[in-house]
Amino acid sequence: MPLPNRSQLRILSVDNGTSVRIVLFGELDRATLAALSRELSACERGPASVFVVDLAALEFLDGAAFRMLLGFGHRLRSTGRHLSIANPTRQVRRILEVTAMVHEADVVDEWLEEPAGR
């Protein structure tokens, strides 16, 4: 019986032309980094000026992932575009704060409310 693949990553990107929201689910590590790299490159080629990487559903990310996000933020800033990292866990937020990441992207918590009538 094969062991479950612990390095699962799912990516959902929503591009409305002026902004792109990239939601990450699962684990982001060296084994899954190539998938995110392809997605970021594809999004970066579009016309959007604002990029939001949502980490609310991310269970794990390693140092290589931080470096990739840092590079992505730097590239965006160099072309007048903007990156926000949304909804990081407390541990991820702390790492973002002690690295150069906060200079390349805003780190925000979004409060997503239930629609009225639910």
C-alpha positions as CSV (number, residue, x, y, z in Angstrom):
1,M,0.0,0.0,0.0
2,P,1.6,3.3,-1.1
3,L,2.2,6.0,1.5
4,P,0.1,9.1,1.2
5,N,1.9,12.0,-0.5
6,R,2.5,14.6,2.3
7,S,3.7,17.2,-0.2
8,Q,0.3,18.1,-1.6
9,L,-0.3,21.7,-2.9
10,R,-3.4,23.0,-4.5
11,I,-3.5,26.5,-6.1
12,L,-6.5,28.5,-7.0
13,S,-5.9,31.7,-8.9
14,V,-8.6,34.3,-9.6
15,D,-7.7,37.0,-12.1
16,N,-10.1,39.9,-12.6
17,G,-7.7,41.8,-14.9
18,T,-6.5,44.4,-12.4
19,S,-5.8,42.1,-9.6
20,V,-4.9,38.4,-9.0
21,R,-5.7,36.4,-5.9
22,I,-3.7,33.2,-5.5
23,V,-5.0,30.9,-2.8
24,L,-2.6,28.2,-1.6
25,F,-3.9,25.0,0.0
26,G,-1.8,22.3,1.6
27,E,2.0,22.3,1.9
28,L,4.5,24.5,0.1
29,D,8.0,23.1,0.2
30,R,10.8,22.1,-2.2
31,A,8.7,19.2,-3.6
32,T,5.8,21.6,-4.5
33,L,7.7,24.8,-5.3
34,A,7.8,24.2,-9.1
35,A,4.0,24.3,-9.3
36,L,3.8,27.6,-7.5
37,S,6.7,29.0,-9.6
38,R,4.8,28.2,-12.8
39,E,1.6,29.8,-11.5
40,L,3.3,33.0,-10.3
41,S,5.1,33.3,-13.7
42,A,1.8,32.9,-15.6
43,C,0.1,35.5,-13.4
44,E,3.0,37.9,-13.6
45,R,2.8,37.9,-17.5
46,G,-0.8,39.3,-17.3
47,P,-1.8,42.9,-16.9
48,A,-2.7,42.8,-13.2
49,S,-1.1,45.4,-10.9
50,V,-2.1,43.9,-7.5
51,F,-1.4,40.4,-6.4
52,V,-2.7,38.8,-3.2
53,V,-1.2,35.4,-2.1
54,D,-3.7,34.0,0.5
55,L,-2.1,31.6,3.0
56,A,-5.2,30.9,5.1
57,A,-5.4,27.3,3.9
58,L,-1.7,26.7,3.8
59,E,-0.5,24.1,6.4
60,F,3.2,24.4,5.9
61,L,5.8,26.4,4.0
62,D,9.6,26.2,4.1
63,G,12.5,28.6,3.6
64,A,12.6,28.0,-0.1
65,A,9.0,29.1,-0.4
66,F,9.8,32.3,1.5
67,R,12.6,33.1,-0.9
68,M,10.3,32.5,-3.8
69,L,7.7,34.8,-2.4
70,L,10.4,37.4,-1.6
71,G,11.7,37.3,-5.2
72,F,8.1,37.5,-6.6
73,G,7.4,40.6,-4.4
74,H,10.7,42.2,-5.5
75,R,10.0,41.6,-9.2
76,L,6.5,43.1,-8.8
77,R,7.8,46.2,-7.0
78,S,10.5,46.7,-9.7
79,T,7.7,47.0,-12.3
80,G,5.4,49.3,-10.2
81,R,3.1,46.4,-9.1
82,H,2.2,45.3,-5.6
83,L,2.1,42.1,-3.6
84,S,0.1,41.4,-0.4
85,I,0.4,38.2,1.7
86,A,-3.0,37.6,3.2
87,N,-4.0,35.6,6.2
88,P,-0.8,34.0,7.4
89,T,-0.7,31.9,10.5
90,R,0.9,33.4,13.6
91,Q,4.1,31.4,13.0
92,V,4.3,32.4,9.4
93,R,3.6,36.0,10.2
94,R,6.5,36.0,12.7
95,I,8.8,34.6,10.0
96,L,7.6,37.2,7.6
97,E,8.3,39.9,10.1
98,V,11.8,38.9,10.9
99,T,12.8,38.4,7.2
100,A,13.0,41.0,4.4
101,M,9.5,39.8,3.2
102,V,7.7,42.7,4.9
103,H,9.7,45.1,2.7
104,E,8.5,43.4,-0.5
105,A,4.9,42.8,0.4
106,D,2.1,43.9,2.8
107,V,1.2,41.3,5.3
108,V,-2.6,41.5,6.1
109,D,-5.3,39.6,7.8
110,E,-8.6,39.7,6.0
111,W,-11.9,39.4,7.9
112,L,-14.1,37.5,5.5
113,E,-17.7,37.8,6.7
114,E,-20.6,35.5,5.9
115,P,-23.1,36.9,3.4
116,A,-26.2,38.4,5.0
117,G,-29.0,35.9,5.3
118,R,-26.9,32.8,6.1
